[in-house]
């Protein structure tokens, strides 16, 4: 995939995207040896401020011998997907500082000096922060409160606090979303929960709307007016 947007130096927005990396997040490493270039998968472990990053050494039973590609001072390209937050693939180059074998097989690298990004979504979404209440469409019963983080005529992404009270949406569940800031409960939207992910604080859900594009645009207009 071609990386279309490139920045020199780290802006505050770049740092925010890097700090959204979570322990256990899948990452793609592009590593180069004298004879070849490989793309392998592993997981992100953590970072020490802006001093270094830590990743698990890829499983050589799956990817083959990597000792001639992952070693001190050699460079590698790290890629990961921020689908939950921005719908982007992020890439940056780092150098290996240390390969630790005990007690765990880990890679310590430099902190990136620049990142590249590429939008994954063909349809741009408006970034908002609007509270909503989720109802089960079949039973018309309240499920939970949520925060809508982005929205388009065809879908949205919501977050629910892990420690919050109440039930949680489930994948493939038919739902109705009520926005208390809109004018009247009749402006609720219908949709289907398509996916869910989480971090240590929040659950994230992708919603595909079944309401008409006109209803979504009208509701979005009401929300934008009420927020002013």
HELIX and SHEET records of a PDB file:
HELIX    1   1 UNK A   12  UNK A   19  1                                   8    
HELIX    2   2 UNK A   60  UNK A   63  1                                   4    
HELIX    3   3 UNK A  185  UNK A  187  5                                   3    
HELIX    4   4 UNK A  213  UNK A  227  1                                  15    
SHEET    1   A 8 UNK A   5  UNK A   6  0                                        
SHEET    2   A 8 UNK A 116  UNK A 119 -1                                        
SHEET    3   A 8 UNK A  88  UNK A 100 -1                                        
SHEET    4   A 8 UNK A  75  UNK A  82 -1                                        
SHEET    5   A 8 UNK A  26  UNK A  32 -1                                        
SHEET    6   A 8 UNK A  37  UNK A  48 -1                                        
SHEET    7   A 8 UNK A  52  UNK A  56 -1                                        
SHEET    8   A 8 UNK A 106  UNK A 110 -1                                        
SHEET    1   B 7 UNK A 126  UNK A 136  0                                        
SHEET    2   B 7 UNK A 141  UNK A 152 -1                                        
SHEET    3   B 7 UNK A 155  UNK A 161 -1                                        
SHEET    4   B 7 UNK A 202  UNK A 209 -1                                        
SHEET    5   B 7 UNK A 189  UNK A 198 -1                                        
SHEET    6   B 7 UNK A 174  UNK A 178 -1                                        
SHEET    7   B 7 UNK A 126  UNK A 136 -1                                        
END                                                                             
